[in-house]
Amino acid sequence: MGKWRRRTAAYLLAITVVVLLFAVAYDYGMRTFEGSERSFIHHLRVVIETFTTTGYGSDAPWETDVMNAFVIVMDITGVVLIFMALPAFVFPLFEETLSTTTPTAVDDLAGHVVVCGHTSRGRVLRDELAARDVPHLFVVADENEAATVYDGGEERVIHGDPEAVETMRAANVDSARALVADADDETNASIVLSAREVCDDATDLRVVSFVENEAVADYHRYAGADRVLSPRRLLGESLGSKATASVADELGDGVEIGEDFQIAELLVHHGSPLVGETIAESRIAEQTGANVLGAWDDGEFESPPRPGRVIDEHTVLLVVGTESELEALKDLTLSETRRRRRGSVVVAGYGMVGHSAAAEVRPSEDVVVVDERDAPGVDVVGDATDRETLEAAGVDEARAVVIALDSDTTTIFAALAVKQVAPHAEVIARANDAESVPKLYRAGADYVLSLSTVSGRLLASHLLDEEVLRPETQVDLVKAAAPRLEGRTLAEADVRAETGVTVVAVERNGELITNVGPDTKLVDGDRLVVAGTDDAVNRFNERFC
């Protein structure tokens, strides 16, 4: 019996006893002081009418002071009991009656991805799945959290213990394409075992598990996980990769679509000739041959970018073109000082994220590690928000600073401190919460990677057949057939204006056509390579696929 039901039962028992006691006392008083000859049942009814305020007693008015005083006490007692009952019993009863019950099973779902838990990285994965029209199902153990998610109306969710085999069956795991264990390390291992009990290793179910402590990854593999992911290590590698690309003269972070054709993102540096110009005024396509697919600044992404959007030193351009075209654009994004200047990469924070970032950078660049505690690999011991510590680490001469601290608040303060010591240093920061990303950009960070975004998007790349851009990129790269476009040119279909995606290439008869333009006519069997945000890809799928 639940707490509310136990409390209600106790209240009803107490009120029954109080009513009966008042009825006995009232019956005695009426016979003794008022000379009443009516039955006890009649006197009980008068007490109940008084307590429930449905009446004020058939015996009124009373002649004696004793009975009038008794009735006054009875009135006050009844009102107190009613006011006690409303918030404690009646309101919860209505709330429970009107509340939506979260389902505990699904019957009509197959080919879906089961996500055990409801975290920010799981929501990133949901967006990736939705962009490719892949159904998903969240399994949430906490009843209140499951109800909150279900009441939102945007998620498909069931309530149940993901460690229980019965819950796995209720989630139709045997018909799912993949399962993601997204809780703590011990719970995730148990979830994997339960999933494998329903679907053994011989089935097509792909099981992916997250771990915070990489030392236990082998346990998860032994339990039956096909892939074990460490979010913090992944974030560190992404931070390091971004730092390496930012200090390299060559283009190092492109995603190859076809032979000599790539998509890449380029940061516009302080002093670049592009700073202060609009997308239209920059004439990037005319100068380099590369096309701009999207642009984001201070965490705000726009794809395709408005022609009037102004490029500043914090703008990151998502571009597509041949290697030589992207090299030419890379040169445009750099200032003359940055082209000539060499320097180290400073990594602030040497936990798992900082360790992974430093390991990613070391093969190609000098690294200076700053941490509050002395440990092997730490070069400068001190507070990364302290000016003296930053000066001792050589931040003023550094090409880039990677801030890999555990606290978003401290990271924001460190970004402010770095910009005071070295205004032109490129700051690449880690964020735990998505809400901190805009603050970090305002604090001076040039590029911010969210833990949830990196892990969620990389997870999507393991679960989906289509290629996904690097996990930190905010744009999807999807290859799909579009039968509703057959016989039409891109200009006639106006794909970019209608959906927001950009057609970057067309695959025809096994060959990749990269020289696409408004006059490109699509024929039967063509597969389009399109780039855009999750919402834009969704619109493209709905209208043309």
C-alpha positions as CSV (number, residue, x, y, z in Angstrom):
1,M,0.0,0.0,0.0
2,G,1.4,3.4,-1.0
3,K,2.1,6.2,1.5
4,W,-0.9,8.2,0.3
5,R,-3.3,5.3,0.7
6,R,-1.9,4.4,4.2
7,R,-2.4,8.0,5.2
8,T,-5.9,8.1,3.8
9,A,-6.8,4.9,5.7
10,A,-5.5,6.3,8.9
11,Y,-7.4,9.6,8.4
12,L,-10.7,7.8,7.7
13,L,-10.3,5.6,10.8
14,A,-9.6,8.7,12.9
15,I,-12.5,10.6,11.6
16,T,-14.8,7.7,12.2
17,V,-13.7,7.5,15.8
18,V,-14.1,11.3,16.3
19,V,-17.6,11.3,14.8
20,L,-18.8,8.4,17.0
21,L,-17.4,10.1,20.1
22,F,-19.1,13.3,19.3
23,A,-22.3,11.4,18.5
24,V,-22.2,9.7,21.9
25,A,-21.6,13.0,23.7
26,Y,-24.2,14.8,21.7
27,D,-26.8,12.1,22.3
28,Y,-26.0,12.3,26.1
29,G,-26.2,16.1,26.1
30,M,-29.5,16.3,24.2
31,R,-31.1,13.8,26.6
32,T,-29.7,15.3,29.7
33,F,-29.9,19.1,29.0
34,E,-32.5,19.4,26.2
35,G,-34.9,16.5,27.2
36,S,-34.7,15.0,23.8
37,E,-36.3,11.7,23.2
38,R,-35.0,11.1,19.7
39,S,-32.9,8.1,18.7
40,F,-29.1,7.8,18.7
41,I,-29.2,7.5,14.8
42,H,-30.9,10.9,14.6
43,H,-28.2,12.4,16.8
44,L,-25.5,10.8,14.8
45,R,-27.0,12.3,11.6
46,V,-26.9,15.8,13.2
47,V,-23.2,15.3,14.0
48,I,-22.4,14.2,10.4
49,E,-24.4,17.1,8.9
50,T,-22.4,19.5,11.1
51,F,-19.0,18.0,10.3
52,T,-19.7,17.9,6.5
53,T,-21.4,21.3,6.5
54,T,-24.3,19.8,4.6
55,G,-26.6,21.1,7.3
56,Y,-26.6,22.6,10.8
57,G,-28.6,20.1,12.7
58,S,-32.3,19.3,12.8
59,D,-32.3,20.0,16.5
60,A,-31.6,23.7,16.2
61,P,-32.1,26.0,18.0
62,W,-30.7,24.6,21.3
63,E,-32.2,26.0,24.5
64,T,-29.3,25.5,27.0
65,D,-25.9,27.2,27.1
66,V,-24.2,23.8,27.5
67,M,-25.5,22.4,24.2
68,N,-24.9,25.7,22.4
69,A,-21.3,25.6,23.6
70,F,-21.0,21.9,22.6
71,V,-22.3,22.6,19.1
72,I,-19.8,25.5,18.7
73,V,-17.0,23.1,19.5
74,M,-18.4,20.6,17.1
75,D,-18.6,23.2,14.3
76,I,-15.0,24.2,14.8
77,T,-13.8,20.6,14.9
78,G,-15.6,19.8,11.7
79,V,-14.2,22.8,9.8
80,V,-10.6,21.9,11.0
81,L,-11.0,18.3,9.9
82,I,-12.2,19.4,6.4
83,F,-9.4,21.9,5.9
84,M,-6.9,19.2,7.0
85,A,-8.4,16.7,4.5
86,L,-8.3,19.0,1.4
87,P,-4.5,19.4,1.0
88,A,-3.6,16.1,2.6
89,F,-6.1,13.7,0.9
90,V,-8.6,15.3,-1.5
91,F,-6.1,17.2,-3.7
92,P,-3.7,14.2,-4.0
93,L,-6.7,12.1,-4.9
94,F,-7.7,14.4,-7.8
95,E,-4.0,14.7,-8.9
96,E,-3.6,11.0,-9.0
97,T,-6.9,10.5,-10.8
98,L,-6.1,13.2,-13.5
99,S,-2.4,12.3,-13.9
100,T,-1.3,10.5,-17.1
101,T,-0.1,7.0,-16.6
102,T,3.2,6.2,-18.3
103,P,3.0,3.1,-20.4
104,T,5.0,0.1,-19.3
105,A,5.2,-1.7,-22.7
106,V,4.9,-1.2,-26.4
107,D,3.3,-3.5,-28.9
108,D,3.7,-1.9,-32.3
109,L,7.4,-1.0,-32.4
110,A,10.2,-2.8,-34.4
111,G,13.4,-1.8,-36.0
112,H,13.8,0.8,-33.3
113,V,16.7,1.9,-31.0
114,V,16.1,1.3,-27.3
115,V,17.8,3.9,-25.0
116,C,17.9,2.9,-21.3
117,G,18.0,6.2,-19.5
118,H,17.1,9.7,-20.5
119,T,20.2,11.9,-20.6
120,S,21.3,14.9,-22.6
121,R,23.4,12.7,-24.9
122,G,20.4,10.4,-25.3
123,R,18.4,13.4,-26.5
124,V,21.2,14.3,-29.0
125,L,20.9,10.7,-30.3
126,R,17.1,11.1,-30.5
127,D,17.6,14.0,-32.9
128,E,20.0,12.1,-35.0
129,L,17.6,9.2,-35.2
130,A,14.7,11.4,-36.1
131,A,16.7,13.0,-38.9
132,R,16.9,9.6,-40.5
133,D,13.4,8.5,-39.6
134,V,14.6,5.8,-37.2
135,P,12.2,5.1,-34.3
136,H,13.4,5.2,-30.7
137,L,12.2,4.2,-27.3
138,F,13.4,5.5,-23.9
139,V,13.2,3.1,-21.0
140,V,13.2,5.2,-17.7
141,A,13.4,3.5,-14.3
142,D,12.2,6.5,-12.2
143,E,8.4,6.7,-12.2
144,N,8.3,10.5,-11.8
145,E,10.9,11.1,-14.4
146,A,9.2,8.8,-16.8
147,A,5.9,10.6,-16.3
148,T,7.6,14.0,-16.9
149,V,9.1,12.8,-20.1
150,Y,5.9,11.1,-21.2
151,D,3.8,14.2,-20.4
152,G,6.1,16.3,-22.6
153,G,4.6,14.5,-25.6
154,E,7.9,14.6,-27.6
155,E,9.3,11.3,-26.5
156,R,8.3,7.6,-26.9
157,V,8.9,6.2,-23.4
158,I,8.0,3.4,-21.1
159,H,8.5,3.1,-17.4
160,G,10.3,0.1,-16.1
161,D,13.6,-1.3,-14.6
162,P,16.0,-1.6,-17.5
163,E,17.9,-4.2,-15.6
164,A,14.9,-6.5,-15.6
165,V,14.5,-9.1,-18.4
166,E,10.7,-8.4,-18.3
167,T,11.3,-4.7,-19.1
168,M,13.6,-5.7,-22.1
169,R,10.8,-7.8,-23.5
170,A,8.3,-5.0,-22.9
171,A,10.5,-2.7,-24.9
172,N,10.5,-5.2,-27.8
173,V,14.3,-5.6,-27.6
174,D,14.0,-8.8,-29.7
175,S,12.7,-6.7,-32.6
176,A,15.0,-3.7,-32.1
177,R,17.9,-2.7,-34.2
178,A,20.1,-1.5,-31.3
179,L,20.1,-1.0,-27.5
180,V,22.0,1.8,-25.7
181,A,22.9,1.4,-22.0
182,D,23.0,5.0,-20.7
183,A,23.1,4.8,-16.9
184,D,26.0,4.4,-14.5
185,D,28.8,1.8,-15.1
186,E,27.4,-1.0,-12.9
187,T,23.8,-0.5,-14.1
188,N,24.9,-0.5,-17.7
189,A,26.6,-3.8,-17.4
190,S,23.4,-5.3,-15.9
191,I,21.3,-3.8,-18.7
192,V,23.6,-5.4,-21.3
193,L,23.3,-8.8,-19.6
194,S,19.4,-8.5,-19.5
195,A,19.4,-7.5,-23.2
196,R,21.6,-10.5,-24.1
197,E,19.3,-12.8,-22.2
198,V,16.4,-11.7,-24.4
199,C,18.6,-11.5,-27.6
200,D,21.8,-13.6,-27.6
201,D,25.0,-12.7,-29.4
202,A,23.8,-14.4,-32.6
203,T,21.0,-11.9,-33.2
204,D,21.3,-8.7,-35.1
205,L,20.8,-6.5,-32.0
206,R,23.6,-4.1,-31.7
207,V,24.4,-3.3,-28.0
208,V,26.3,-0.1,-27.1
209,S,27.2,0.8,-23.5
210,F,28.7,3.9,-21.9
211,V,31.3,3.9,-19.2
212,E,32.8,6.6,-17.1
213,N,35.6,4.5,-15.8
214,E,37.5,2.9,-18.8
215,A,38.9,0.3,-16.5
216,V,35.6,-1.5,-16.4
217,A,35.1,-1.5,-20.2
218,D,36.2,-5.1,-20.5
219,Y,33.4,-6.2,-18.1
220,H,30.8,-4.6,-20.4
221,R,32.3,-6.4,-23.4
222,Y,32.3,-9.6,-21.5
223,A,28.6,-9.0,-20.6
224,G,27.8,-8.7,-24.3
225,A,28.3,-5.1,-25.4
226,D,29.3,-4.7,-29.0
227,R,30.8,-1.3,-28.4
228,V,31.8,0.4,-25.2
229,L,32.1,4.2,-25.3
230,S,33.8,6.6,-22.9
231,P,32.3,10.1,-23.3
232,R,35.1,11.9,-21.5
233,R,37.8,10.3,-23.5
234,L,35.9,11.0,-26.7
235,L,35.4,14.7,-25.7
236,G,39.2,15.0,-25.0
237,E,40.1,13.5,-28.3
238,S,37.7,15.9,-30.0
239,L,39.1,18.9,-28.1
240,G,42.6,17.8,-29.1
241,S,41.7,17.3,-32.7
242,K,40.2,20.8,-32.8
243,A,43.3,22.3,-31.3
244,T,45.5,20.4,-33.7
245,A,43.5,21.6,-36.7
246,S,43.5,25.1,-35.4
247,V,47.3,25.4,-35.3
248,A,48.1,23.4,-38.4
249,D,48.8,25.1,-41.7
250,E,47.4,22.2,-43.6
251,L,43.7,21.2,-43.6
252,G,43.5,18.3,-41.1
253,D,39.9,17.8,-40.2
254,G,37.9,17.3,-43.4
255,V,35.4,14.6,-43.9
256,E,35.9,12.9,-47.3
257,I,32.8,12.5,-49.4
258,G,34.5,11.3,-52.6
259,E,37.9,11.4,-54.2
260,D,39.4,14.9,-53.6
261,F,36.1,16.2,-52.3
262,Q,35.6,17.1,-48.6
263,I,33.4,18.8,-46.0
264,A,35.3,20.7,-43.3
265,E,34.8,23.4,-40.7
266,L,37.2,26.4,-40.6
267,L,37.5,29.0,-37.8
268,V,37.9,32.6,-38.9
269,H,40.9,34.0,-36.9
270,H,41.5,37.5,-35.6
271,G,43.1,39.5,-38.4
272,S,41.6,37.5,-41.3
273,P,40.6,39.5,-44.3
274,L,37.2,37.9,-44.0
275,V,36.5,39.6,-40.6
276,G,33.8,42.3,-40.9
277,E,32.5,41.2,-44.3
278,T,29.1,39.5,-44.9
279,I,28.8,36.1,-46.4
280,A,27.9,37.7,-49.8
281,E,30.6,40.3,-49.6
282,S,33.3,37.7,-48.8
283,R,32.9,36.1,-52.3
284,I,34.3,32.9,-50.9
285,A,33.0,30.8,-53.8
286,E,34.5,33.2,-56.4
287,Q,37.8,33.5,-54.6
288,T,38.4,29.8,-53.6
289,G,35.8,27.6,-55.3
290,A,34.6,26.3,-52.0
291,N,30.9,26.6,-51.0
292,V,29.7,27.7,-47.5
293,L,27.1,25.2,-46.1
294,G,26.7,26.8,-42.7
295,A,28.1,29.2,-40.2
296,W,27.9,29.6,-36.5
297,D,29.0,32.2,-34.1
298,D,28.7,32.3,-30.3
299,G,27.0,28.9,-30.4
300,E,24.3,30.0,-32.8
301,F,24.3,27.9,-36.0
302,E,22.7,28.9,-39.3
303,S,22.4,26.6,-42.3
304,P,22.4,27.9,-45.0
305,P,23.8,31.2,-43.7
306,R,22.1,34.5,-44.7
307,P,24.0,36.4,-47.4
308,G,23.9,39.4,-45.0
309,R,25.4,37.5,-42.0
310,V,28.6,39.2,-40.9
311,I,31.7,37.2,-40.4
312,D,33.8,37.9,-37.3
313,E,36.8,36.4,-35.6
314,H,34.6,33.8,-33.8
315,T,32.7,32.6,-36.8
316,V,33.1,28.9,-37.8
317,L,32.4,28.1,-41.4
318,L,31.2,24.7,-42.6
319,V,32.4,24.4,-46.2
320,V,32.6,21.9,-49.0
321,G,35.0,21.6,-51.9
322,T,38.1,20.0,-53.2
323,E,41.3,19.8,-51.1
324,S,42.9,22.7,-53.0
325,E,39.8,24.8,-52.7
326,L,39.6,24.2,-49.0
327,E,43.3,25.0,-48.6
328,A,42.8,28.3,-50.3
329,L,39.9,29.1,-48.0
330,K,41.9,28.0,-45.0
331,D,44.5,30.5,-46.0
332,L,41.9,33.2,-46.1
333,T,40.7,32.5,-42.6
334,L,44.1,33.1,-41.1
335,S,45.8,36.4,-40.2
336,E,49.3,37.2,-41.4
337,T,50.5,37.0,-37.8
338,R,49.0,33.6,-37.2
339,R,50.5,32.2,-40.5
340,R,54.0,33.1,-39.3
341,R,53.6,32.4,-35.6
342,R,54.3,29.0,-34.0
343,G,53.7,28.1,-30.4
344,S,52.6,25.5,-28.0
345,V,49.2,24.2,-27.1
346,V,48.3,24.8,-23.4
347,V,45.9,22.2,-21.9
348,A,44.3,23.4,-18.7
349,G,43.0,20.4,-16.6
350,Y,44.5,17.0,-16.6
351,G,41.6,14.7,-15.8
352,M,40.4,12.1,-18.3
353,V,39.3,14.8,-20.8
354,G,42.5,16.8,-20.5
355,H,44.7,13.7,-20.7
356,S,43.0,12.6,-23.9
357,A,43.2,16.0,-25.4
358,A,47.0,16.3,-24.7
359,A,47.6,12.8,-26.1
360,E,45.8,13.8,-29.3
361,V,47.9,17.0,-29.7
362,R,51.4,15.7,-28.7
363,P,52.3,13.9,-31.9
364,S,52.2,17.1,-33.9
365,E,52.5,20.0,-31.4
366,D,54.3,21.0,-28.2
367,V,52.0,20.7,-25.2
368,V,52.1,22.4,-21.8
369,V,49.8,20.9,-19.2
370,V,48.4,22.9,-16.3
371,D,46.7,21.3,-13.3
372,E,46.1,22.1,-9.7
373,R,47.7,18.8,-8.6
374,D,51.2,17.7,-9.4
375,A,51.2,14.4,-11.4
376,P,53.2,12.8,-14.2
377,G,52.6,14.7,-17.4
378,V,51.7,18.0,-15.6
379,D,54.1,20.8,-16.5
380,V,52.7,23.7,-14.5
381,V,51.0,23.3,-11.1
382,G,48.5,25.9,-10.3
383,D,45.0,27.4,-10.8
384,A,44.1,27.8,-14.5
385,T,42.0,30.9,-13.5
386,D,45.1,32.6,-12.0
387,R,47.1,35.1,-14.1
388,E,50.5,34.0,-12.7
389,T,49.8,30.4,-13.5
390,L,48.7,31.2,-17.1
391,E,51.8,33.3,-17.6
392,A,54.0,30.5,-16.2
393,A,52.4,28.2,-18.8
394,G,53.3,30.6,-21.6
395,V,49.7,31.3,-22.6
396,D,50.7,34.6,-24.0
397,E,52.9,32.8,-26.6
398,A,50.6,29.8,-27.1
399,R,48.8,29.1,-30.4
400,A,45.8,27.6,-28.7
401,V,44.5,26.9,-25.2
402,V,42.3,23.9,-24.4
403,I,40.3,24.3,-21.2
404,A,39.3,20.8,-20.0
405,L,38.1,21.5,-16.5
406,D,35.4,19.6,-14.7
407,S,33.3,22.6,-13.7
408,D,31.5,24.8,-16.3
409,T,31.6,27.7,-13.9
410,T,35.4,27.4,-13.5
411,T,35.8,26.9,-17.3
412,I,34.0,30.2,-18.0
413,F,36.2,32.0,-15.5
414,A,39.3,30.4,-17.0
415,A,38.3,31.5,-20.5
416,L,37.9,35.1,-19.2
417,A,41.4,34.9,-17.6
418,V,43.0,33.5,-20.7
419,K,41.6,36.3,-22.9
420,Q,43.0,38.8,-20.5
421,V,46.5,37.3,-20.6
422,A,46.5,36.4,-24.3
423,P,43.7,38.1,-26.3
424,H,44.7,36.5,-29.6
425,A,45.1,32.9,-28.3
426,E,42.6,30.5,-29.6
427,V,40.4,29.1,-26.8
428,I,38.8,25.7,-27.2
429,A,36.7,24.8,-24.2
430,R,34.8,21.9,-22.8
431,A,31.2,22.2,-21.6
432,N,29.3,19.7,-19.5
433,D,25.9,21.3,-19.8
434,A,24.5,22.7,-23.1
435,E,23.3,25.7,-21.2
436,S,26.9,26.7,-20.6
437,V,27.8,26.9,-24.3
438,P,26.5,30.4,-25.0
439,K,28.2,31.7,-21.8
440,L,31.5,30.3,-22.8
441,Y,31.3,32.0,-26.2
442,R,30.5,35.3,-24.5
443,A,33.5,34.7,-22.2
444,G,35.8,34.6,-25.3
445,A,36.0,30.9,-26.2
446,D,36.5,30.4,-30.0
447,Y,35.1,26.9,-30.0
448,V,33.1,25.0,-27.4
449,L,32.4,21.3,-27.4
450,S,29.6,19.9,-25.3
451,L,30.0,16.5,-23.6
452,S,26.5,15.5,-24.5
453,T,26.8,16.5,-28.1
454,V,30.1,14.7,-28.7
455,S,29.0,11.5,-27.1
456,G,25.5,11.6,-28.6
457,R,26.6,12.2,-32.1
458,L,29.4,9.7,-32.0
459,L,26.9,7.2,-30.7
460,A,24.7,7.9,-33.7
461,S,27.6,7.3,-36.0
462,H,27.9,3.7,-34.6
463,L,24.2,3.0,-34.8
464,L,23.3,4.4,-38.2
465,D,24.2,3.2,-41.6
466,E,24.5,6.7,-43.0
467,E,27.7,8.7,-42.4
468,V,27.6,11.3,-39.7
469,L,30.1,14.1,-39.6
470,R,32.6,14.3,-36.8
471,P,30.7,14.1,-33.5
472,E,31.3,17.7,-32.5
473,T,29.9,19.0,-35.8
474,Q,26.4,20.4,-35.7
475,V,25.4,19.4,-39.2
476,D,24.3,16.0,-40.6
477,L,25.7,14.5,-43.8
478,V,23.2,12.1,-45.3
479,K,23.1,10.1,-48.5
480,A,19.6,9.3,-49.6
481,A,17.4,8.6,-52.6
482,A,14.9,11.3,-53.4
483,P,12.3,9.8,-55.9
484,R,10.1,12.9,-55.7
485,L,12.9,15.0,-57.3
486,E,13.4,12.7,-60.4
487,G,13.1,14.7,-63.6
488,R,13.6,18.0,-61.9
489,T,16.5,20.3,-61.6
490,L,17.8,21.6,-58.3
491,A,16.6,25.1,-59.2
492,E,13.1,23.8,-60.0
493,A,12.9,21.9,-56.8
494,D,14.4,24.8,-54.8
495,V,15.7,22.2,-52.2
496,R,17.7,24.7,-50.2
497,A,14.9,27.2,-49.7
498,E,12.3,24.5,-49.1
499,T,14.2,22.5,-46.6
500,G,17.4,24.2,-45.5
501,V,19.7,21.4,-46.7
502,T,22.4,21.9,-49.2
503,V,22.9,19.3,-52.0
504,V,26.7,18.8,-52.0
505,A,27.0,15.9,-54.5
506,V,25.0,13.3,-56.5
507,E,25.8,9.6,-56.7
508,R,24.9,8.3,-60.1
509,N,25.7,4.8,-61.4
510,G,28.4,4.3,-58.8
511,E,30.1,7.7,-59.5
512,L,30.1,10.8,-57.4
513,I,29.2,14.0,-59.2
514,T,30.5,16.9,-57.1
515,N,30.0,19.7,-59.7
516,V,26.3,20.2,-58.9
517,G,24.5,23.4,-59.5
518,P,21.0,24.9,-60.1
519,D,20.8,23.2,-63.6
520,T,21.7,19.7,-62.3
521,K,18.8,17.5,-63.3
522,L,18.1,14.4,-61.2
523,V,17.3,11.0,-62.9
524,D,16.0,7.7,-61.7
525,G,18.4,6.0,-59.3
526,D,20.3,9.1,-58.2
527,R,21.3,9.3,-54.5
528,L,21.8,12.8,-53.1
529,V,24.5,13.7,-50.6
530,V,22.9,16.5,-48.5
531,A,24.2,18.5,-45.5
532,G,22.0,20.3,-43.0
533,T,20.8,20.5,-39.4
534,D,18.7,17.7,-37.9
535,D,15.5,19.7,-38.6
536,A,16.5,20.5,-42.1
537,V,17.3,16.8,-42.9
538,N,13.9,15.9,-41.4
539,R,12.2,18.4,-43.8
540,F,14.1,17.0,-46.7
541,N,13.1,13.4,-45.9
542,E,9.4,14.4,-45.5
543,R,9.2,16.4,-48.8
544,F,11.4,14.6,-51.2
545,C,12.1,11.0,-50.0
